[in-house]
């Protein structure tokens, strides 16, 4: 019997209580169902992967489309879904709260709020503004059952402001504002990861692995990381294979299909989903 939204949210919260789990990022129904078939305990959306699938750049898809995508992903499998909810889709805290309420209604088990502005000249919200936006998200969750996990993200290292001290201050403020889990995409070294974990302990920390890494899941578990996501990396792998094969076709060659999955394998994976 399919799990209810409440059951998915409870299972997702339990995953954050101890140990470390992999949180892979599909971008459509097919990729979500394949990941579910491999036995992952939860999945997370990727704003970049979904944007590219619609022919847009990351952070250039509107709220309504994102909400529809979240509902689609929640309905695609029986796994809890964590939403990459960008910076909350609101011009001010009230707007963030409204958007979060709409996201909760899609059935997601968790959602992340970034502190990035999208403005290259001032890429991060001032701390007090970022905190107010996260507090608004927290209130919206609490007013709508309280069981959706809130993830606070400090975007310093991905928007060109790789200041670890400021990152730690921000994450601590987001933890105090009600974030259940903290996340600083772009931190890569053992020392950076350990500093983030220590700064927000005992709250769980997400680490992004977006390219080849010397770390294993076992290594990250030993450091105290609670969950590991890959952002748009799986989508980029898929795009890489497609682009190489298409470029070969443009040159009149057919040698780009060597790593293609078989049609029989894919049909077997998705049979019964009509």
URCORLIN-V380104 format. One record per backbone hydrogen bond with DSSP energy under -1.0 kcal/mol. NH is the residue of the N-H (numbers start at 1). CO is the residue of the C=O. Records with the same first field share a line. If there is no record, write none. Layout:
NH=CO / CO
This chain:
8=4
9=5
10=6
11=7
12=8
13=9
14=10
15=11
16=13
17=14
21=226
23=228
32=28
33=29
34=30
35=31
36=32
37=33
39=36
40=35
43=80
44=24
45=82
50=46
51=47
52=48
53=49
54=51
55=52
56=51
60=57
66=62
67=63
68=64
69=65
70=66
71=67
72=68
73=69
74=70
75=71
82=43
83=110
85=83
88=85
96=92
97=93
98=94
99=95
100=96
101=97
102=98
103=99
104=100
105=101
106=103
107=104
109=81
110=81
111=149
112=83
113=151
114=86
117=123
125=115
130=126
131=127
132=128
133=129
134=130
135=131
136=132
137=133
138=134
139=135
140=136
141=137
142=138
143=139
144=141
146=141
149=109
151=111
152=181
153=113
154=183
158=155
159=155
161=156
163=161
167=163
168=164
169=165
170=166
171=167
172=168
173=169
174=170
175=171
176=172
177=173
178=175
179=174
180=150
181=150
182=204
183=152
187=184
193=189
194=190
195=191
196=192
197=193
198=194
199=195
200=196
203=200
206=182
207=227
209=229
220=216
221=217
222=218
223=219
225=220
226=205
227=205
228=21
229=207
233=230
236=232
237=233
238=234
239=235
240=236
241=237
242=238
243=239
244=240
245=241
246=242
247=243
248=244
249=245
250=246
252=249
253=248
260=257
266=262
267=263
268=264
269=265
270=266
271=267
273=270
